[in-house]
Amino acid sequence: MKKEFVYFQNYELLAKCSGAEISTVLCCLKYIDWNTNEIVFNNLRRKEIAECGNLKLNTVYSSIQRLIKKNIFVKNKGKLLLNPTLFFFGDDPSRMKMFELKLQYHIS
């Protein structure tokens, strides 16, 4: 049986986020691809996240941008990911692969 888990590190970083940013992250969790941490932000998805977090659509847009600046969401090869060094869903080998990609992204 494949063992999957939720990996969460550095809760202090999340604790420093605004309520809207935390709501955005938590509402995004159900849309995260479980072995890549990728999330697709299109208009419908942003609207669903806004409804989930009881937020205005503009608040979701600005929260995503602030979360990128705080390195909670990261851009990698044109995709937006929940930072795999902070959060990860899936098995350990998949997480390590994402962690290696993250390191290569920062070193390049």
C-alpha positions as a Markdown table, in Angstrom:
| # | Residue | x | y | z |
|---|---|---|---|---|
| 1 | Met | 0.0 | 0.0 | 0.0 |
| 2 | Lys | 1.3 | 3.4 | -1.0 |
| 3 | Lys | 1.9 | 5.6 | 2.0 |
| 4 | Glu | 0.9 | 9.3 | 1.5 |
| 5 | Phe | 1.2 | 12.1 | 4.0 |
| 6 | Val | 0.8 | 15.8 | 4.5 |
| 7 | Tyr | 4.2 | 17.5 | 5.2 |
| 8 | Phe | 4.1 | 20.9 | 6.9 |
| 9 | Gln | 7.2 | 22.8 | 8.1 |
| 10 | Asn | 7.7 | 26.3 | 9.4 |
| 11 | Tyr | 4.3 | 27.1 | 10.7 |
| 12 | Glu | 5.8 | 30.4 | 11.9 |
| 13 | Leu | 5.8 | 31.6 | 8.3 |
| 14 | Leu | 2.1 | 30.9 | 8.0 |
| 15 | Ala | 1.5 | 32.5 | 11.4 |
| 16 | Lys | 2.9 | 35.8 | 10.0 |
| 17 | Cys | 0.4 | 35.9 | 7.2 |
| 18 | Ser | -2.8 | 37.9 | 7.2 |
| 19 | Gly | -6.1 | 36.2 | 7.7 |
| 20 | Ala | -6.9 | 36.5 | 4.0 |
| 21 | Glu | -3.6 | 34.9 | 3.1 |
| 22 | Ile | -4.1 | 32.0 | 5.4 |
| 23 | Ser | -7.7 | 31.5 | 4.1 |
| 24 | Thr | -6.3 | 31.6 | 0.5 |
| 25 | Val | -3.7 | 28.9 | 1.3 |
| 26 | Leu | -6.2 | 26.7 | 3.2 |
| 27 | Cys | -8.9 | 27.0 | 0.5 |
| 28 | Cys | -6.2 | 26.2 | -2.2 |
| 29 | Leu | -5.4 | 22.9 | -0.5 |
| 30 | Lys | -8.3 | 21.0 | -2.1 |
| 31 | Tyr | -7.1 | 22.1 | -5.5 |
| 32 | Ile | -3.5 | 21.1 | -5.2 |
| 33 | Asp | -2.1 | 18.3 | -7.3 |
| 34 | Trp | -1.1 | 15.8 | -4.7 |
| 35 | Asn | 2.3 | 14.8 | -6.1 |
| 36 | Thr | 3.4 | 18.0 | -7.8 |
| 37 | Asn | 2.0 | 20.7 | -5.4 |
| 38 | Glu | 0.8 | 22.5 | -8.6 |
| 39 | Ile | -2.3 | 24.6 | -8.5 |
| 40 | Val | -4.0 | 26.1 | -11.5 |
| 41 | Phe | -5.3 | 29.6 | -10.9 |
| 42 | Asn | -7.9 | 30.4 | -13.5 |
| 43 | Asn | -10.9 | 32.7 | -13.1 |
| 44 | Leu | -13.2 | 29.9 | -11.9 |
| 45 | Arg | -10.7 | 28.6 | -9.4 |
| 46 | Arg | -10.1 | 32.1 | -8.0 |
| 47 | Lys | -13.9 | 32.5 | -7.6 |
| 48 | Glu | -14.1 | 29.1 | -5.8 |
| 49 | Ile | -11.3 | 30.1 | -3.5 |
| 50 | Ala | -13.0 | 33.4 | -2.8 |
| 51 | Glu | -16.2 | 31.7 | -1.9 |
| 52 | Cys | -14.5 | 29.1 | 0.2 |
| 53 | Gly | -12.7 | 31.7 | 2.3 |
| 54 | Asn | -15.5 | 34.2 | 2.3 |
| 55 | Leu | -13.2 | 36.7 | 0.5 |
| 56 | Lys | -13.6 | 39.2 | -2.3 |
| 57 | Leu | -12.1 | 38.2 | -5.6 |
| 58 | Asn | -9.7 | 41.1 | -5.5 |
| 59 | Thr | -8.5 | 39.9 | -2.1 |
| 60 | Val | -7.7 | 36.5 | -3.5 |
| 61 | Tyr | -5.7 | 38.1 | -6.3 |
| 62 | Ser | -3.7 | 40.3 | -3.9 |
| 63 | Ser | -3.2 | 37.4 | -1.4 |
| 64 | Ile | -1.7 | 35.2 | -4.1 |
| 65 | Gln | 0.7 | 37.9 | -5.0 |
| 66 | Arg | 1.7 | 38.5 | -1.4 |
| 67 | Leu | 2.1 | 34.7 | -0.8 |
| 68 | Ile | 4.4 | 34.5 | -3.8 |
| 69 | Lys | 6.5 | 37.3 | -2.3 |
| 70 | Lys | 6.6 | 35.4 | 1.0 |
| 71 | Asn | 7.7 | 32.3 | -0.8 |
| 72 | Ile | 4.7 | 30.3 | 0.2 |
| 73 | Phe | 3.7 | 30.0 | -3.4 |
| 74 | Val | 6.6 | 29.6 | -5.8 |
| 75 | Lys | 6.8 | 29.9 | -9.6 |
| 76 | Asn | 8.6 | 27.1 | -11.3 |
| 77 | Lys | 8.7 | 26.7 | -15.1 |
| 78 | Gly | 5.6 | 28.8 | -15.6 |
| 79 | Lys | 3.6 | 27.0 | -13.0 |
| 80 | Leu | 2.5 | 28.1 | -9.5 |
| 81 | Leu | 3.2 | 25.6 | -6.7 |
| 82 | Leu | 2.6 | 25.6 | -3.0 |
| 83 | Asn | 6.2 | 25.6 | -1.8 |
| 84 | Pro | 7.2 | 22.0 | -1.4 |
| 85 | Thr | 9.7 | 22.8 | 1.3 |
| 86 | Leu | 6.8 | 24.1 | 3.5 |
| 87 | Phe | 3.8 | 21.9 | 2.5 |
| 88 | Phe | 3.6 | 18.7 | 0.6 |
| 89 | Phe | 0.9 | 16.1 | -0.1 |
| 90 | Gly | 1.9 | 12.7 | -1.3 |
| 91 | Asp | 4.6 | 10.2 | -0.9 |
| 92 | Asp | 8.1 | 10.9 | 0.3 |
| 93 | Pro | 9.9 | 10.1 | -3.0 |
| 94 | Ser | 7.6 | 12.6 | -4.8 |
| 95 | Arg | 8.3 | 15.2 | -2.1 |
| 96 | Met | 12.0 | 14.8 | -2.4 |
| 97 | Lys | 11.8 | 15.1 | -6.2 |
| 98 | Met | 9.9 | 18.4 | -5.8 |
| 99 | Phe | 12.4 | 19.6 | -3.2 |
| 100 | Glu | 15.2 | 18.9 | -5.6 |
| 101 | Leu | 13.4 | 21.0 | -8.3 |
| 102 | Lys | 13.0 | 23.8 | -5.8 |
| 103 | Leu | 16.7 | 23.8 | -5.0 |
| 104 | Gln | 17.6 | 23.8 | -8.7 |
| 105 | Tyr | 15.2 | 26.7 | -9.3 |
| 106 | His | 16.8 | 28.8 | -6.6 |
| 107 | Ile | 20.4 | 27.9 | -7.6 |
| 108 | Ser | 19.9 | 28.6 | -11.3 |
